[in-house]
Amino acid sequence: MTREQLTAFVTGLVPAVKPGTSKQYPEFILPVDGIYPLALKLKEDPETKMDYLFCLTAADRKDGLHVIYHLTSSESVESVMLRVILTDKANPVIPSVSSIWKAAEYYEREVFDLFGIRFENHPDLRRIFLDDNWVGFPLRKDYKDDFTLQS
């Protein structure tokens, strides 16, 4: 499936990159309630077969917490990037895609641990790097700690 066909397949979404700009693969912004159905469609549809989630990460930006999914097809070697923007930083929640791609279990735990984003229906959502008593989420811009550099 070509980039143009993939872009047409993902109808109704906002391209995250302006037309005419150079990007390695198409990128789309979608609403929080759209990630699970689209992920399932991209994996199961015979035209796309996005069977490999090679990265799931997050970023703290001015407009909210971004959850970013990088998908590829092992058959066509086409890739796509999906982005969901969570504007509620006090209670960031998004559906888990771990039932679609097993690898998402660990990626989602990492994002939960470091950004505080909760993944609904995750089979084992708990901290993966930090101690259970750790307060806060160190990759968020509002995180404060007691560490100071000594000159």
Secondary structure, DSSP 8 states (H G I E B T S, - for coil): --HHHHHHHSTT-EESS-TTS--SS-EEEE-GGGHHHHHHHHHH-TTT---EEEEEEEEEETTEEEEEEEEE-TTT--EEEEEEEE--SSS-EEE--TTT-TTHHHHHHHHHHHH--EEET-TT---SSS-TT--S-TTSTT---S-----
